[in-house]
Structure formats: structure tokens, C-alpha cells
């Protein structure tokens, strides 16, 4: 579940037929988001060590780990269909349903939580924050 007009991000791990994780950034995944308008079309990035290289790169020094991130921005409240293909074949589980919702500006109490050291301990007479 994602919100409209906000980045929706997911990840793809490239593996061979024996489930060994692939290395490098030379795999190409075709990603399509169908069902409604998009502000930003899906972009596939090689996410090797968080460097977000544009897939595909033939750089022999790249230490990619076969981990790719995909980002898109949807415009309408509805269910989009996300197709992820490699060499014309759907990857496992594709196509995926991606439900888009209106951005909520009202906090949901069951989803809110406090955090910070001021909740754990404080010194008498000294303001504590969290």
C-alpha cells in the first residue's frame, strides 16, 4: 500500500536458477506500472551498496550485488498492476498489485509511537525531550 503523489519504492534481487544472488549491475529488468497515470515512470537503479547506479552499467570496477531498486509515483487512488520482466518473462510473483491511497493527514493512534532518551530517564529539574 502506497500513497498517491509520493515515491513508491521496491527492490528486486537478481538470482540465478540455483537461487545464487547475482553480482554486478548487468541484469536488465523491464518494469511497467499499468492501470493509471504516473507522475514519474518506473526507473530501475542498481542499488549496489546504496550507490544507485543507473542500470545497466558495464563498468568492470562496479561491485554491484545484483540488488536493484525501482521507484515510481502514481497519481490516482486505485490498484495499479506492476509488471517486472526479465528477457520477456515475468519474474516470480509478477504481476503484483499495488494499492494506492489518498495521503492521510490525520495520525492513526494505533500507528503512532514515542521515541527518544527522554522517555527512558530524566534529571529532576532539567527539561527532557523525546
C-alpha positions in Angstrom: 0.0 0.0 0.0 1.3 3.4 -1.0 0.2 7.0 -1.2 -0.5 8.9 -4.4 1.8 11.7 -5.3 4.6 10.1 -3.2 7.5 7.9 -4.2 6.7 4.2 -4.2 9.9 2.1 -3.9 10.5 -1.6 -4.1 13.5 -3.8 -4.6 14.5 -6.7 -7.0 17.2 -9.2 -6.1 18.7 -10.9 -9.2 19.3 -14.6 -8.7 20.2 -17.5 -10.9 18.3 -20.8 -11.3 20.0 -22.1 -8.2 19.0 -19.1 -6.1 22.5 -17.7 -6.0 22.5 -13.9 -5.8 23.9 -12.3 -8.9 26.7 -9.8 -8.8 27.3 -6.7 -10.8 24.8 -4.4 -12.4 24.4 -6.0 -15.8 20.9 -7.5 -15.4 18.1 -5.7 -17.1 14.6 -5.7 -15.7 11.7 -4.3 -17.6 9.2 -2.7 -15.2 5.8 -1.4 -16.2 3.2 0.1 -13.9 -0.3 -0.3 -15.5 -3.7 0.9 -14.6 -3.5 4.6 -14.3 -1.4 7.8 -14.8 2.0 8.2 -13.3 3.9 11.4 -12.4 7.2 9.5 -12.6 7.6 6.4 -14.8 9.3 3.5 -13.1 13.1 3.8 -13.1 15.3 0.8 -12.3 18.5 1.5 -10.5 21.3 -0.8 -9.5 21.4 -0.4 -5.7 24.9 -1.8 -5.2 26.0 -0.7 -1.7 23.5 2.1 -1.9 25.2 3.9 -4.8 22.0 3.8 -7.0 23.8 3.4 -10.4 21.6 3.6 -13.4 21.0 0.0 -14.7 22.7 -1.2 -16.9 26.4 -0.5 -16.4 29.3 -2.3 -17.9 31.8 -0.8 -15.5 34.1 -3.7 -14.6 35.0 -2.0 -11.3 31.4 -1.9 -10.1 30.9 -4.1 -7.1 27.2 -4.5 -7.6 25.4 -7.1 -5.6 22.5 -7.8 -8.0 20.2 -5.6 -5.9 18.0 -3.2 -7.8 15.6 -0.5 -6.6 12.6 0.7 -8.5 10.8 4.0 -7.9 7.6 5.5 -9.4 4.9 8.0 -8.5 1.3 7.2 -9.1 -1.5 9.9 -9.4 -4.8 8.1 -8.8 -6.3 6.2 -5.9 -6.7 2.8 -7.3 -5.0 -0.6 -7.7 -2.1 -0.5 -10.2 -0.6 -3.6 -11.8 3.2 -3.8 -11.5 4.9 -6.0 -14.2 8.5 -7.0 -13.7 10.1 -8.9 -16.5 13.5 -10.3 -17.4 14.1 -11.3 -21.1 10.4 -11.1 -21.8 9.3 -13.4 -18.9 7.7 -12.3 -15.6 9.8 -12.8 -12.5 8.4 -14.8 -9.7 5.1 -13.3 -8.4 4.8 -10.8 -11.2 2.5 -9.0 -12.0 2.0 -7.5 -8.5 -1.0 -5.5 -7.3 -0.1 -2.1 -5.8 -2.9 -0.3 -4.0 -2.6 3.5 -4.0 -4.4 5.5 -1.3 -5.0 9.2 -0.6 -2.3 10.6 1.6 -3.6 10.6 5.2 -3.0 13.8 7.1 -4.7 12.5 10.3 -2.5 10.5 12.6 -3.8 7.0 13.3 -3.3 6.5 17.1 -2.5 2.8 16.7 0.3 3.6 14.3 1.9 6.4 16.5 4.7 5.8 18.9 7.1 8.0 21.0 10.8 7.6 21.0 13.9 9.1 22.5 16.0 9.1 25.6 13.7 11.5 27.5 11.2 8.6 27.8 13.8 6.4 29.5 15.3 8.7 32.1 15.5 12.3 33.1 17.2 14.5 35.7 15.0 16.3 38.2 14.6 20.0 37.3 16.2 19.6 33.8 13.9 19.6 30.8 13.9 16.2 29.0 13.0 15.7 25.3 12.0 12.8 23.1 
